[in-house]
Amino acid sequence: MRALASATGVHLLTNLETTWYPSVHAARALVQEGAIGEVRKVVVHDGHGGRRRSGGAGVPPWLSDPWQRRGSAHRLRVLRANLVTWLLQGEEPLTVTAVTSK
C-alpha cells in the first residue's frame, strides 16, 4: 500500500480507533516510562457478539453472514499487532497468535 500510494502521489493514513483510547495512551506512557518493566508479552481480549447481540446498533449487516464476515478474525489480529507496534514505539511483535471461540 505504501509503495502504491507513493507511486501514485496519494496520501495514505492508517488510523486505528483503539489508538485514541485514553486507556491505551496510559498504557503507552507506562511502557515509555519503564514503569512496568520490559514488555515481553501482550494479551488482548476483544471481539464482538455480532449484529444480533448488539441489536444491530453500529454493526454492519454483513456481520450477520458467516460467509461475508470470515475475515473479521484476521482483521482483528492485524489491528492488534499494529496496536502493539504503536505501544512499543515501532518495535514489531515477534509472533501473533489468535484464538477464536467459533
C-alpha positions in Angstrom: 0.0 0.0 0.0 2.8 2.4 0.9 4.6 1.7 -2.5 1.4 2.2 -4.5 0.5 5.4 -2.6 4.0 6.8 -3.1 4.0 5.9 -6.8 0.6 7.5 -7.4 1.1 10.5 -5.2 -1.8 9.5 -2.9 -1.6 10.3 0.8 -2.0 7.2 2.9 -3.1 7.2 6.5 -3.7 4.3 8.9 -6.0 5.3 11.7 -6.8 2.7 14.3 -9.5 3.9 16.6 -8.1 2.0 19.6 -5.0 4.2 19.4 -7.2 7.1 20.6 -8.5 5.3 23.8 -7.3 7.0 27.0 -6.5 3.6 28.5 -4.2 2.8 25.6 -2.4 6.1 26.0 -2.0 5.4 29.7 -0.5 2.0 28.9 1.9 3.5 26.4 3.0 6.1 28.9 3.7 3.3 31.4 5.8 1.5 28.8 7.7 4.6 27.8 8.5 5.4 31.5 9.7 1.9 32.2 7.1 1.8 35.0 6.1 -1.8 34.2 9.5 -3.2 33.2 10.3 -4.8 29.9 7.3 -5.7 27.8 7.7 -9.4 26.9 4.1 -10.4 26.1 0.9 -8.6 25.3 -2.5 -10.3 25.5 -5.6 -8.7 24.0 -9.1 -10.0 24.6 -11.6 -8.5 22.3 -14.2 -9.1 19.7 -17.9 -8.7 19.4 -21.1 -10.7 19.7 -22.2 -9.9 16.2 -25.1 -8.0 14.9 -27.8 -9.9 16.8 -26.2 -9.5 20.2 -25.7 -5.7 19.8 -29.2 -5.1 18.5 -27.7 -4.1 15.2 -26.6 -0.7 16.6 -23.5 0.4 14.7 -22.8 -3.1 13.3 -22.8 -3.5 9.5 -25.4 -6.0 8.1 -22.6 -8.2 6.5 -21.5 -9.2 10.0 -24.6 -11.4 10.3 -23.5 -13.5 7.4 -20.8 -16.1 8.3 -19.5 -16.2 4.7 -19.0 -12.5 4.5 -17.5 -12.0 7.9 -14.9 -14.8 7.6 -12.1 -12.3 7.5 -13.0 -10.4 10.7 -10.8 -12.6 12.9 -7.8 -11.8 10.7 -8.7 -8.1 10.6 -8.8 -8.0 14.4 -5.4 -9.8 14.6 -3.8 -7.3 12.2 -5.2 -4.4 14.1 -3.9 -5.7 17.4 -0.5 -6.4 16.0 -0.4 -2.8 14.7 -1.5 -1.5 18.1 1.2 -3.4 19.9 3.8 -2.0 17.4 2.5 1.5 18.3 2.6 0.8 22.1 6.2 -0.4 21.7 7.2 2.7 19.6 7.8 0.8 16.3 9.1 -2.5 17.6 7.2 -5.2 15.8 5.9 -8.3 17.7 7.9 -11.4 17.1 4.7 -13.6 16.8 1.0 -13.0 16.7 -1.5 -15.7 17.7 -5.3 -15.6 17.6 -7.8 -18.0 19.3 -11.4 -17.9 18.3 -14.4 -19.3 20.0 -16.4 -20.1 17.0 
